[in-house]
């Protein structure tokens, strides 16, 4: 009986020793809690005989610090990784890519008055709404130079720091310049407010610029005054040609006065788009006048989204400017 017990112990010992040897060969990488697995550690787990189900748990718990490409997937399968391991590695790879993606921030501008131009590092970002608001998103964390501009007002300029994952709200109130045109550029309401000082360049005694406005119309026909719908924003799917309108007020002249208005159109990126000239005049018994030219196409869909600018001059002196947005 003792002999049988001795042989049983020897058999058990022989069976346990290989199991211990196998267990000692399978090494789960030791790492601080939360530290992700690298590619080599995943391969070593699989080649060391750790079951796929256990490798899946480890990957889900600790994540990975590499991109799970097709080449890596091939190596994993060659090392014995089953579909559950591959699925876990894909999940972990997506989490890794998300964590590595740089977070952006944004600015919310609220201006008084509305319809002001917004620049960041001298790049035009858009125009505030008539209510005075614009949102600028997906900005990389950095310090930007913010500039808010509107004809007839002193520009506002200040460095702004954008933080990742945050939207910063900035309130700006522009101050009117002294003795210059304080009329709102391209107002939604076409009512005109004359300036206090006559612009240089226009050879009409006592003339004042009442406003610069925009309207859409057919390419080969200028709409009658009663048919014009003034806007600050246009839909690119319906906009064909866009016209600027310069409105003037003046004391009734004694005779007809001829002059030329030169217009320069600028694209949203600030580059010059088009130049044109209009032969204009005023005459008795007028006390006001409007002068217009357009640019565009016979059909819609050609305007690119962004904020456009038109600058008007007479005899080399700027007499007005206006902006409009195409959505």
C-alpha positions in Angstrom: 0.0 0.0 0.0 2.9 2.3 0.8 4.5 1.4 -2.5 1.3 2.4 -4.4 1.2 5.7 -2.5 4.8 6.5 -3.4 4.2 5.8 -7.1 1.1 8.0 -7.0 3.1 10.9 -5.6 5.7 10.5 -8.2 3.1 10.6 -11.0 1.5 13.7 -9.5 4.8 15.4 -9.3 5.7 14.5 -12.9 2.3 16.0 -14.0 2.7 19.2 -12.0 6.2 20.0 -13.0 5.4 20.5 -16.8 2.4 22.6 -15.9 4.5 24.8 -13.7 7.0 25.1 -16.5 4.3 26.1 -19.0 2.9 28.6 -16.5 6.2 30.1 -15.9 6.8 30.5 -19.6 3.6 32.5 -20.0 4.5 36.0 -18.8 1.8 38.7 -18.6 3.7 42.0 -19.0 3.9 43.8 -15.7 3.1 47.5 -15.9 1.8 50.2 -13.7 -2.0 50.4 -13.6 -3.4 52.2 -16.7 -0.2 51.8 -18.8 -1.1 50.8 -22.3 0.3 47.7 -24.1 2.7 48.1 -26.9 2.7 45.9 -30.0 5.5 43.6 -28.9 3.8 42.9 -25.5 0.6 41.8 -27.3 2.5 39.4 -29.5 4.4 38.0 -26.6 1.2 37.2 -24.7 -0.2 35.3 -27.7 3.0 33.5 -28.5 3.4 32.6 -24.8 0.2 30.7 -24.8 -2.1 33.1 -23.0 -5.7 32.2 -24.1 -7.3 34.6 -26.5 -10.1 35.3 -24.0 -7.6 36.5 -21.4 -5.6 38.6 -23.9 -8.9 40.2 -24.9 -9.6 41.1 -21.3 -6.1 42.6 -20.8 -6.4 44.7 -24.0 -9.8 46.0 -22.9 -8.5 46.8 -19.5 -5.2 48.5 -20.4 -5.6 49.6 -24.0 -2.8 49.9 -26.5 -0.4 52.7 -27.5 -0.1 51.9 -31.3 -2.3 52.0 -34.4 -3.8 48.6 -35.2 -3.0 48.4 -39.0 -3.6 45.5 -41.3 0.1 44.5 -41.0 -0.2 44.4 -37.2 -3.4 42.3 -37.5 -1.6 39.8 -39.7 1.1 39.4 -37.0 -1.5 39.0 -34.3 -3.3 36.3 -36.2 0.0 34.5 -36.9 0.8 34.6 -33.2 -2.5 32.9 -32.5 -4.8 35.8 -31.9 -8.5 34.9 -32.6 -11.3 37.2 -33.8 -12.1 38.3 -30.2 -8.5 39.6 -29.8 -8.6 41.4 -33.1 -11.9 43.0 -32.2 -10.5 44.2 -28.9 -7.4 45.6 -30.5 -9.6 47.5 -33.0 -11.6 49.0 -30.1 -8.4 49.9 -28.3 -6.9 51.4 -31.4 -9.9 53.7 -31.9 -9.6 54.9 -28.3 -5.9 55.5 -28.8 -6.5 57.6 -31.9 -9.2 59.6 -30.2 -6.9 60.4 -27.2 -4.1 61.4 -29.6 -6.3 63.8 -31.6 -5.5 67.4 -30.7 -8.5 69.1 -29.1 -9.7 72.4 -30.5 -11.3 75.5 -29.0 -13.6 78.2 -30.2 -14.6 81.9 -29.9 -18.0 83.4 -29.7 -18.0 87.1 -30.7 -20.8 89.4 -29.7 -20.3 92.9 -31.2 -22.1 96.2 -31.0 -23.1 97.2 -33.7 -23.7 94.0 -35.7 -22.4 93.1 -39.2 -18.8 93.7 -38.3 -15.9 92.0 -39.9 -13.9 89.5 -37.8 -10.2 88.8 -38.4 -7.9 86.3 -36.7 -4.2 86.9 -37.4 -5.3 89.2 -40.3 -7.4 86.4 -41.8 -11.0 87.2 -42.4 -13.2 84.7 -40.5 -16.6 86.1 -41.3 -19.1 88.8 -40.3 -21.3 89.0 -37.3 -25.0 88.7 -37.8 -27.3 91.8 -37.7 -27.7 91.0 -34.0 -23.9 91.0 -33.6 -22.9 87.4 -33.1 -20.6 84.9 -34.8 -19.1 81.6 -33.7 -15.7 80.5 -34.8 -15.0 76.8 -34.2 -12.2 74.3 -34.6 -9.4 76.6 -33.6 -6.1 75.1 -32.7 -5.0 76.1 -29.1 -2.8 79.2 -29.5 -2.8 82.9 -29.1 -4.4 84.8 -31.9 -4.7 88.5 -32.8 -8.4 89.4 -32.9 -9.5 92.4 -34.9 -13.0 93.6 -35.3 -13.7 96.2 -38.0 -16.5 98.3 -39.4 -16.4 101.3 -41.7 -16.9 104.5 -39.6 -15.8 102.9 -36.4 -12.4 102.5 -34.6 -11.1 99.0 -35.0 -10.8 96.8 -32.0 -7.6 94.7 -31.7 -6.5 92.4 -28.9 -4.6 89.1 -28.5 -6.9 86.2 -27.6 -5.7 82.9 -26.2 -7.8 79.9 -27.3 -7.7 76.9 -25.0 -8.4 73.3 -26.0 -12.0 72.1 -25.4 -13.2 75.6 -24.5 -15.5 78.2 -26.2 -14.6 81.7 -25.1 -17.1 84.5 -25.4 -15.9 87.9 -26.2 -18.0 91.1 -26.1 -16.8 94.0 -28.3 -18.4 97.5 -28.6 -16.9 99.6 -31.3 -16.5 103.3 -30.9 -17.5 105.7 -33.7 -14.8 107.7 -35.4 -15.1 111.5 -35.2 -16.2 113.4 -38.3 -16.6 110.3 -40.5 -19.4 108.2 -41.9 -21.2 106.6 -39.0 -23.9 105.0 -41.1 -24.0 101.2 -40.8 -22.5 99.5 -43.8 -24.9 97.5 -45.8 -27.8 97.7 -43.3 -30.7 95.3 -43.5 -33.0 98.3 -43.4 -32.2 100.4 -46.5 -32.9 103.6 -44.7 -30.0 106.0 -45.3 -28.2 108.1 -42.7 -26.0 110.9 -44.2 -22.5 111.5 -42.9 -21.4 114.8 -41.4 -18.5 115.4 -43.6 -18.5 115.2 -47.4 -16.2 112.5 -48.7 -13.2 113.7 -50.7 -13.1 112.6 -54.4 -16.8 113.2 -55.4 -17.0 116.5 -57.2 -20.4 117.4 -55.9 -20.7 120.3 -53.4 -22.0 119.2 -50.0 -22.3 115.5 -51.0 -22.6 112.8 -48.4 -22.6 109.0 -48.6 -25.8 107.6 -47.2 -24.8 104.0 -47.5 -23.5 101.0 -49.5 -26.0 98.2 -50.0 -26.2 95.0 -52.0 -29.0 93.2 -53.9 -29.2 90.1 -56.2 -30.5 90.2 -59.7 -30.2 88.8 -63.3 -26.9 89.1 -65.0 -27.9 91.2 -67.9 -30.5 93.5 -66.3 -30.4 96.0 -63.5 -33.5 95.9 -61.4 -35.7 98.9 -60.9 -35.3 100.5 -57.5 -38.7 99.2 -56.4 -37.7 95.6 -57.3 -34.5 95.5 -55.3 -34.3 93.5 -52.1 -31.3 94.6 -50.0 -29.4 91.9 -48.1 -26.2 91.3 -46.3 -26.2 87.6 -47.0 -27.0 85.5 -50.1 -27.6 81.8 -50.8 -25.1 80.5 -53.4 -27.8 78.1 -54.7 -29.9 81.1 -55.9 -27.5 84.0 -56.2 -26.7 84.9 -59.8 -25.3 88.4 -60.0 -24.8 90.6 -57.0 -25.0 94.4 -57.3 -23.6 97.1 -55.1 -25.6 100.4 -54.7 -23.9 103.6 -53.6 -26.5 106.1 -52.2 -25.6 109.9 -52.1 -27.3 112.9 -50.7 -26.4 116.5 -51.7 -27.9 120.0 -52.1 -29.5 120.4 -55.5 -26.7 121.3 -57.9 -26.9 124.2 -60.3 -26.0 122.0 -63.3 -25.2 118.4 -64.2 -22.0 117.1 -62.7 -20.3 114.0 -64.1 -17.9 111.7 -62.2 -16.6 108.2 -62.2 -17.0 105.6 -59.5 -14.4 102.8 -59.4 -15.2 99.5 -57.7 -12.7 96.8 -56.6 -14.2 93.4 -55.6 -12.3 91.2 -53.1 -12.7 87.4 -52.6 -13.1 85.9 -49.0 -9.3 85.2 -48.9 -8.6 88.9 -49.5 -7.3 88.6 -53.1 -8.6 90.9 -55.8 -11.5 89.5 -57.8 -12.7 92.1 -60.2 -12.4 95.8 -61.1 -15.1 97.9 -62.8 -15.9 101.6 -63.4 -19.3 103.4 -63.5 -19.8 106.7 -65.3 -22.2 108.5 -62.9 -23.7 112.0 -62.7 -26.1 114.1 -60.7 -28.2 117.0 -62.0 -31.0 119.4 -61.0 -33.5 119.0 -59.4 -32.0 116.0 -57.6 -31.2 116.1 -53.9 -30.2 112.4 -53.7 -29.1 109.6 -56.1 -28.1 106.0 -56.2 -25.5 104.4 -58.5 -25.1 100.7 -59.0 -23.1 98.0 -60.9 -23.0 94.2 -60.5 -20.8 91.2 -60.9 -21.7 87.6 -61.3 -23.2 85.0 -63.7 -26.3 84.4 -65.7 -27.1 81.3 -63.6 -26.7 80.5 -59.9 -24.2 78.2 -58.1 -20.9 79.9 -59.0 -20.4 82.0 -55.9 -18.1 80.4 -53.4 -19.1 80.6 -49.7 -17.4 83.4 -47.7 -17.4 87.1 -47.0 -16.8 89.4 -50.0 -15.8 93.1 -49.9 -16.3 95.9 -52.4 -14.4 99.1 -52.1 -15.6 102.2 -54.0 -13.5 105.2 -54.9 -13.7 108.4 -56.9 -10.7 110.3 -58.3 -8.4 108.0 -56.3 -10.1 108.6 -53.0 -12.1 105.9 -51.2 -15.7 107.0 -50.8 -17.2 103.8 -49.4 -16.9 100.1 -48.7 -19.3 97.2 -48.1 -19.3 93.5 -47.4 -21.7 90.7 -48.0 -21.7 87.0 -47.2 -22.4 84.0 -49.5 -23.7 80.9 -47.7 
